[in-house]
Amino acid sequence: MTDIALLPESWRGVLGEELDKPYFKELTEFVEEERANGPVYPPREQVFAALEATPYEDVKVLVLGQDPYHGEGQGHGLCFSVRPGVKTPPSLRNIYKEMQAELGTPVPDNGYLMPWARQGVLLLNAVLTVRAGEANSHKGKGWEKFTDAVIRAVASRPDPAVFVLWGNYAQKKLPLIDAERHAVVKGAHPSPLSAKKFFGSAPFTQINEAVAAQGHTAIDWRVPDLAESTS
């Protein structure tokens, strides 16, 4: 299956040209070679899962992550999120702790963030694939050019959005965003290395205030428990 066939229809008009550029062809060849040599996450059909879950015209909030989780069965194409039944990773546990302290939401028994994506929260990683067991192994191979185009596409819409940039890596994308027209929520990354600065930053309140000011319905950040969970 070709990459253009995997790219969700709502994004083809604004991203289709990227797939014809030399860098993307080189990137595709690199990823296919990696898959031939061993496991690459997420599976091919979930590489564009964030774009599939949140159509272009529906984006209210863009949260930028770095690269997919590199453990078996973890990542499924949405940043910070893991598949149902997979242990919640440390960064997401810290996000949940901040949500509980800030909003009073209960900590869910899972790390599946699809409920956010369906409300217009684009959970975008800057790099969309990774070699099993090796963080950042597909960094600098071309994905950043493609996801910069995603950021630009959202930033160029007439309808404003909220860009959430946690950590220095994400904040390097600021030049791609017109902060006069869009809202930008910046802060420390929720990873254990910087969580002390993340805690107490009230990002979810900031995001929803900005979403409301832009005339949209606020995000319900609650993540429902999975039924009959035994963990």
N, C-alpha and C positions, 0 to 999 in steps of 0.2 A: 504493500500500500504506500502511495506517495505521501509526502509530508503535507502537500496542499489538501489532500483528501482528509487528513487528520485535523487540519486547522478548522476550528468551528466557523460555521458560515457567517455569524455576525461579525467576526474579526477579519474575514478575507478581504473586504474592501479596503481596510486600513493597513493590513499587514501582508497582503498577498505579494506585493512587489519585493518584500524582503526575501521571500523564498526563491526569487529568481537571481539574487545577487551572488557573486562569486563566493563571498564568505560563507553563505548559508549552504552552498553546495559542498564546500570543503568541510563545514561542520557536520553535515549529514554523513559524508564519507567517513569522517573520524568516528562518529558515534556508532555507525554500522560496523566498523572495524572493531571497536571496543566490544560491541555486543557479540561479535563472532569469537572473541577471545575470552569471554567470561560474562558473569552477570553485570548488568547495568540497570540502575534504578532511576525513575520508576519504569514499569513496562512501557513498551513503545506506544500502546494505545492510551496511556495516561500522561504522556509528556505535556500535552496541552490541556490537561484536566482543569486547571484554574480558569482558562479562557472558555472552556466548555461550560463550567458551572456558573460563570458570571458573564453574560453576554455584554458586548461592547456598550450598548446603549443603556444598560442597567447599572453600570459601575457608579457607586456612590463613594466608596472608600477603596484605596489601593494600599495594601500592606506589602512592603517589600522585604523578602527574606534573601538569603544568600545562595545556598545550593541544597539539593534534596538530602534527606536523611539517607545514610549509606548502609543501614542495616537491612537485612532481609525482611520483606513484608512491611516495612515502616512507611515509606513515602508513597504517596499516590497522586502527586502532582500539585498539591496545594501547600504553600509554605506553612511551616509550624504544625501542620496537621499530620496525623497518622491514621491508618486504616482502623476500622472497628476491631476491637479485640487485641490491639497492640498496646503495650505499656506506654503511658504518656511520657514523652521525653522531658528532660530537665527544663529547657527553655519554656515549653508550654506549661509545665507545672508552675513555673514562676508567673506566667501570664495569668493563670487561673488564680493564683494567690493574690495578685494585684486586683483582679476582678472581684474576688470575695471581699477584700478589704475596702475597695472603692465603692462597689455597687451592692454588696451583700448577696451576690449570686453564689449558690452552692457550688463546690468543686465537683465537676462531673466525674463519672467513672471511666471516661474514655477521652481520647484526643482527636476525635473526628469532627473537623470544623466545617463540614458541609453546610450546616445551618447558617453560618455566617455568609458563606459564598452565595447561597440562594437569596440572601437579602441585599446583595449588591456589594459585598466585600470581596474584591479581587485579591486573592492570596497568591501573590506572584513571587517566585524565586528569580533572582538575577541569572542564575545558571539552572538549566532545566533537566540536566542528567548528571549522574555520578557513577563512578566505578564502585562496585561493591567493596565496602570496608575501607575506602580511601576518600575522606572528605576533600573537597576542592579539586578532585582529580580531573574534572572537565572544565575547570576555570581557565579563562583566557583562550578558549578554542572557538569562540564566536557567539556563544549564547548571549553574552552581555550586549552585543550589538543588537540582537533580536529583541531582547527584553527592554533595552533602551527605546527601541521603536514602539514597544507596547506602552511604555510610560509616556512617550511623546504623543501617541495616539489619544490616550486618555486626557492628557494636558491640552490637546488641541480642540477638544470638543467644545461646543458652545456652552454646554451644561457644566458647571464647576463640580469638582470632586474634592475629597479629602485624601491627602497623601500622608501615609504613616511611615516615618523613616526612623527606625530604631537602630542605633549604633552608627559608628563612623562609616562603615562600608555603605550602608543605605544612604547616609547623608551626603555622600559624594554625588548622588544623583540630583541634588537640588538644582543645578544649572538647567536641567531638562524641564523644570516646572516653573510656570509663572505664578509666583507666590502672591502676587497682587490679586489675581483672579481666583486662584484655588486656595484652599486651606492646607497648611502643612503642620503636622504634629510630629515633633522631634523628641528624642529622648534616648536614654541609655538602652542598650540591647538587653533583653530579658534572660540572657544566658547566665549561668552561675558565676561567670567571671565578672559580670557588671550588674548583677541583680540588685545589689544594695542601692545603686543609683536609680534603677528602674522602679523599685518599690516606692510608692508614695507620689509618683509622677502624674497620677490620675489621667492616663491617656484616653480611657474609654469615655469619660465625661467630656474631655476636650473634643474627641471625635464626634460624639453625638450632638454637642452644642454647635459644631461647625456644620454637620449634616442638616440640622434643623434650620440654621441660618441660611442654608442654600435651598431651603424649601422642600426638603425630603423627609420622609419618615425616619425616625431614629432607629438605630440598629438594636435589636434585642440580642444581647451578648450571651444570654443563657444557652448552655449546651446541654441538651437533654441526656439523662442517663440512658444507656442501652438496656433494653428490656431483658429481664432474666439474667443480668450480669452476675457472675459468680466471683469476680475478682475483687 
